[in-house]
Amino acid sequence: MFGHDPKYLAATSARKACGIKVPRGQKAKAVSLQFVVDSVPGFDVQYTRHGNPKAGYADRSDSYVIAKAGWVREREEAQITD
């Protein structure tokens, strides 16, 4: 698509590229969501009455992390080729 071959990026590699460290015993999606909530000013999360994020917000934060990691990777590759 768009004349480029896709470059696949695993979620664990993306979190590492963004500087997200998941402590042992904690859920990676929850840590990733908290990172995005803390670091992205326009990212608002709606919570259920029990205090859990509503469906889809963890996936949105994962999408942001993957996109940011892809951007970081492209910048690093561009600096190497310069």
N, C-alpha and C positions, 0 to 999 in steps of 0.2 A: 504494500500500500504506500502511496506517495513516493514510490521509487526507492525506498529504503528497506533493508531487511531489519526485522525487529531484533532487539537485544533483550534477552530475557534476564530478569533479575528476581532472585528469590527474596521473600519477605525478610528472612534473617539477615541477608546481605544488605538489604535496603535499610533496615534498622541500624545496622552497624555503620553504614555510610552516613547516616544522619546523627550518629552519636547517641543513640538510644541503647541503654544497657538494661537488660531484663534480669532482675535479681532471681536467684534460684527460688522456685516455689511460687512465683507470681505468673499470672497469665500475660502473655506477650501483647495481646490485643488491648488489654486494660492499660498496660504501661505505655503503649504506643498512643492510645487515645489521650491519656493524661499529658504526654509530651506535646501533642498537637494543640490541645486546649491551652496549655501554658505558653506555647511559643507562637501561635498564630492568632493575631488579634481578632480577625473576623470569623473565627470558627466557634460557633455557639452550639451547645449540646442541650437537647431536651432530655429530661430524666423522667422515669416513671415515678409513681407515688412511693415506690419502695427504694428509690435512690439509684437505680440502675439506669444506664443510658438507654434511650429508646432504640428500637431496631434500626440498623443501618448506619448509625453514627460511628461505630467502630470500623465498619467497612469504609466509610468516607475518610476516616483518619488514616487507615492503611493506604488508601489511594493517594492521599497527600504524601505520605512517607515514601511510597514507591516513586511518585513523580519527582520529589525532591532528590531522591537518591539517583535517579536517572539524570537529572540536571547536574548534580555534583559529578557524576561519572563522566559526562560529556565534557564538562569544564576541565577535569583532570586530563582527559585524553587530548583535548585541544592544547593544553599547556605542554604536554609531552611532545606533540608533533611540531610545536613552534620552535 
